[in-house]
């Protein structure tokens, strides 16, 4: 395998979209995907870039991605990186692709003066949890993630 990790470009939007759909299938959340390639292109590569993407390729074949954005820790007084999605296509797992993506993301965090790199993982995804813990990541069980979305978000935003 000839693995390369690189920042995604606008021309990669169809590939990113397909990897997102692959992640949704794996997580059994396909019905929640309303993303369009147009919306993805605008929000990743438009006038305001809300997130960044790293692509993993074996030769010229896309085999995984990491989509992330900056957050900020008031306690540290420093930026951080939040990893929204990490996905490796099933036939390329256990070959170091996920580790290479996280390693590059950690490098970016260090280069950018970030105080931490964080992400969420589904409770049932024991393989991912074991992988993250082998890298030295620790669960933050003192916090519960809340989400305001859909009608509840629109209702509060229109008050």
C-alpha positions as CSV (number, residue, x, y, z in Angstrom):
1,X,0.0,0.0,0.0
2,X,1.3,3.5,-0.9
3,X,-0.5,5.7,1.6
4,X,-0.6,9.4,1.3
5,X,-2.5,11.9,3.4
6,X,-3.3,15.3,1.9
7,X,-5.7,18.3,2.4
8,X,-8.8,17.9,0.3
9,X,-9.5,20.4,-2.5
10,X,-12.8,21.6,-4.0
11,X,-12.5,18.9,-6.8
12,X,-12.6,16.3,-4.0
13,X,-16.1,17.1,-3.0
14,X,-17.7,14.1,-4.7
15,X,-15.2,11.8,-3.0
16,X,-15.8,13.4,0.4
17,X,-19.5,13.0,-0.1
18,X,-19.2,9.3,-0.9
19,X,-17.0,8.8,2.2
20,X,-19.5,10.5,4.3
21,X,-22.2,8.2,2.9
22,X,-20.0,5.2,3.7
23,X,-19.6,6.4,7.3
24,X,-23.3,6.9,7.6
25,X,-23.9,3.3,6.3
26,X,-21.3,2.0,8.8
27,X,-23.0,3.9,11.7
28,X,-26.5,2.8,10.6
29,X,-27.4,6.5,10.2
30,X,-28.0,6.7,6.5
31,X,-31.5,8.2,7.0
32,X,-29.9,11.2,8.8
33,X,-27.7,12.3,5.8
34,X,-29.3,15.3,4.1
35,X,-25.9,16.6,2.8
36,X,-25.6,17.6,-0.8
37,X,-22.4,18.1,-2.7
38,X,-23.4,21.7,-3.4
39,X,-23.8,22.4,0.3
40,X,-20.6,20.5,1.1
41,X,-18.6,22.5,-1.5
42,X,-19.9,25.8,-0.2
43,X,-19.2,25.1,3.5
44,X,-15.8,23.5,3.0
45,X,-14.5,25.6,0.1
46,X,-16.7,28.7,-0.1
47,X,-16.2,32.2,1.2
48,X,-16.3,31.0,4.8
49,X,-14.7,27.6,5.3
50,X,-16.4,26.0,8.3
51,X,-14.3,22.8,8.3
52,X,-11.3,21.2,6.7
53,X,-10.8,17.7,5.4
54,X,-7.8,15.4,5.1
55,X,-8.0,12.6,2.5
56,X,-6.1,9.3,2.8
57,X,-5.3,7.7,-0.6
58,X,-3.7,4.4,-1.6
59,X,-2.2,5.5,-4.9
60,X,-5.1,7.4,-6.4
61,X,-7.8,5.5,-4.6
62,X,-9.5,7.3,-1.7
63,X,-9.5,5.0,1.4
64,X,-10.4,7.4,4.2
65,X,-10.9,10.9,5.5
66,X,-10.9,13.1,8.6
67,X,-13.1,16.1,8.7
68,X,-12.3,18.7,11.4
69,X,-12.7,22.3,12.6
70,X,-11.3,24.6,15.2
71,X,-12.9,25.1,18.5
72,X,-11.6,27.1,21.5
73,X,-10.9,26.3,25.1
74,X,-11.6,29.2,27.4
75,X,-9.8,27.3,30.2
76,X,-6.6,26.9,28.2
77,X,-7.0,30.2,26.3
78,X,-6.1,28.3,23.2
79,X,-7.7,26.9,20.1
80,X,-8.4,23.2,19.7
81,X,-9.3,20.9,16.9
82,X,-12.6,18.9,16.9
83,X,-12.6,15.8,14.8
84,X,-16.1,15.6,13.4
85,X,-15.6,12.4,11.3
86,X,-12.9,9.8,10.8
87,X,-13.7,7.0,8.4
88,X,-11.6,4.3,6.7
89,X,-13.3,2.2,4.1
90,X,-13.8,-1.3,5.5
91,X,-11.4,-3.1,3.1
92,X,-8.5,-0.8,4.1
93,X,-8.9,-1.1,7.8
94,X,-6.1,-2.5,10.0
95,X,-3.5,-1.1,7.6
96,X,-2.6,2.1,9.5
97,X,-4.9,4.5,7.6
98,X,-6.8,5.7,10.7
99,X,-3.5,6.1,12.6
100,X,-2.0,8.1,9.7
101,X,-5.0,10.4,9.5
102,X,-4.9,11.0,13.3
103,X,-1.1,11.5,13.2
104,X,-1.4,14.2,10.6
105,X,-4.3,15.8,12.5
106,X,-2.1,15.8,15.7
107,X,0.7,17.4,13.7
108,X,-1.6,20.2,12.5
109,X,-2.9,20.7,16.1
110,X,0.7,21.1,17.3
111,X,1.7,23.4,14.4
112,X,-1.4,25.6,15.0
113,X,-0.8,25.9,18.7
114,X,-3.8,23.9,19.7
115,X,-4.2,22.7,23.3
116,X,-6.2,19.6,22.5
117,X,-7.7,17.3,19.9
118,X,-11.2,16.0,20.7
119,X,-13.9,13.8,19.1
120,X,-16.9,11.7,19.9
121,X,-17.4,8.0,19.3
122,X,-20.5,6.0,19.4
123,X,-20.7,3.9,22.5
124,X,-21.3,0.6,20.6
125,X,-18.1,1.1,18.4
126,X,-15.8,-0.9,20.6
127,X,-13.2,-1.3,17.8
128,X,-12.8,2.4,17.4
129,X,-12.8,2.9,21.2
130,X,-10.0,0.4,21.5
131,X,-8.1,2.0,18.7
132,X,-8.3,5.5,20.2
133,X,-7.3,4.2,23.6
134,X,-4.2,2.4,22.1
135,X,-3.2,5.9,20.8
136,X,-3.4,7.3,24.3
137,X,-6.8,9.0,24.0
138,X,-8.9,9.0,27.2
139,X,-12.7,9.1,27.4
140,X,-14.2,12.2,29.0
141,X,-17.0,10.6,30.9
142,X,-17.7,13.6,33.0
143,X,-19.5,15.4,30.1
144,X,-22.6,14.6,28.2
145,X,-23.0,15.8,24.7
146,X,-26.3,17.7,23.9
147,X,-27.6,18.6,20.5
148,X,-30.1,21.1,19.5
149,X,-31.2,20.4,15.9
150,X,-34.1,20.4,13.5
151,X,-37.4,21.9,14.7
152,X,-36.1,22.6,18.2
153,X,-33.1,24.6,16.8
154,X,-35.4,26.6,14.4
155,X,-37.9,27.3,17.2
156,X,-35.3,28.6,19.6
157,X,-33.6,30.6,16.8
158,X,-36.9,32.3,15.9
159,X,-38.0,33.3,19.4
